[in-house]
Amino acid sequence: MIEVTDGDFASEVLGADLPVLVEFTADWCPPCRQMAPVLKALAFEEGDRLKVVQLNVDQNPETTNAYKVLSMPTFMVFRAGEPVKAMVGARPKRRLLEELSDVL
């Protein structure tokens, strides 16, 4: 899984050809750690249709503030440089895939 920063968010996420699922995460967040294997599996299984990245909110306050992220994990889907969906909280892979079906 790709980790993005304030410095490369525009090129890695906003400029991506595929839809991008961004997990806004933090090292201290237990639900975020719970989501790590789910997101790795999703990145592997859906890599031809979806790019999956993580952004550490503590290390990247500019992007975190720009998108008004207050809770972790927050998931945002970007398509053509624009946020098109946001979800908050851990969830099983099956549910996450169901919620992503309209943007894939």
N, C-alpha and C positions, 0 to 999 in steps of 0.2 A: 504494500500500500504506500502511496506517495504522501509525504508530509509537505504541506505548503506553508509559506510564510507571508507576512505583509509584503515583502519584497517581490515575491514571484506569484502572488495570487492572481494578478491580472493576466499574466501569460499562461499559467497552468489551469486556471478555472474560467475566467471570463473569455479568454481567447481559444478555448478548447473546441474541437470539432464535434465531439460527442457531448451529450448531457453529462454533467458532473455532479456527483453526490459529495457534498462537503460535510464531514463530521466536525463540528466545533467541539473540542474535547479539552480535558485537563488531566494532568498526571494524578491529581488527588481525587478524581471522580470515579467511584466504584462502578456505576452503571456504564461509564465510558469504557472501562477495562472489560466489562462484561460484553460489550459490543464488538471488541476487537476481532475475535474469531469470526463473528457474523459478517463483518465488513470485509475481512480478508477472503472469506468464501465468496461473498458477493462480487468482489473485484475479480476473482479468478473465473467465476462462472458467467458473469455478465460483461466481461472486459471488452467484448466486441461492440456492445451497445451502451456502456456506461463506464465512465471514469470515476473511481472512488478515491477520495483524498481526505486527509485529516489536517486540521489547523488547531494548534495548541493556543487556547485563548489567553493564557498567562503570558506567553512569549510574543503574541501578535495582537496587541490591543487595538491597533488601527482598524484592521479588518473586522474584528469582533464588534467594535463600537459602530462601525459603518453599517453593519447589518443588524444592529440592536439585539445582539445575542446576550441573553441574561441567564439561561439555564443550560446545563450540560447533562447529557449530550443533546445538542441541537443539530438536526440534519437539514441542510438546504440543498435543493436541486437547482442548478443553473443550466440554462439552455440559451445559446446564442448571447452569452454575456449578461443575462438577466435571471434573477431568482424567480422560479416558477412554482416552487413548493417548499414548505417548511414543516418540520415535524419535531416534536420535543419528547425526549425520553427513550429509554431502552425498549426494544421490542424484538420478538423472535424474527428470524430470517424470513419465514413464510409471510408474516404480516408486513414486514418491510417491503418485500417484493410486491405484495398486493397493493400497498400504498404507492409504490413507484410505477405501477402498470400504466397509469395514464400519462406519464411523462417519458416513457421509454419508446 
